[in-house]
Amino acid sequence: NELTISDSSFCKGGFVLLSGAIGEDIKYAWYKDNVAILDSKTNELKVNTEGVYKALITAKDCEVISQDFRVTEKPELKAILTGDTLINYGEKTDLIINFTSTPPYSFAINSLPMVTTSQNPHKFTVNPIISSTYKISKISNICGEGSSIGSVEVKVLVLSLSLENNIKVYPNPSSDYISFEGDLVGLKEIVITSSNGKRQFISEKNLGNDIMVTNWAPGVYVVKLIFKDK
């Protein structure tokens, strides 16, 4: 009365195969949810609908009922991406991907190489040097291609400074304000530019005051302090 099953679930549009031994005197009658399936008398049954299946097996004067097999349809494959965050320059962060359906999963983030994993959820580590947006560009499993949901924005906050005379900028990184510490005697101008060369800030007045950066876009900035006679 032993039957074999190729899988306990099937992909959309697919099937699983229930099969039993072959013999001249062996006959089969298949059932789904305790209801006889018409015209199903061979030793194999292709199953493409969910339910509980079994077979009445007869051989000469012997008649037995097989064990039950529960068959389900695999869920539609989706990949859900989360992990919006703010990091300091040089830090790493994890994007979190939750999958539906059956592993293993193969996916790509943006234009990065494909990755295959059976972990669910899966942590994907990134180390951006500028603020970046991440999306799942490809996702597939044994059932074929799936769909993705969501995108992640990782903001990188950093203010870089390269100066003489041991002058320091603080706090660094910052999201509110910056100030300077050190020998500022003779300071006549402050120029701050973004990583693409655009001047973000320039001042020749109130040089000892804090500089507010609250509304600045996250990114890398370069500070230039110009002194008299230099």
Disulfide bonds with the S-S distance in Angstrom:
Cys11-Cys143 1.93
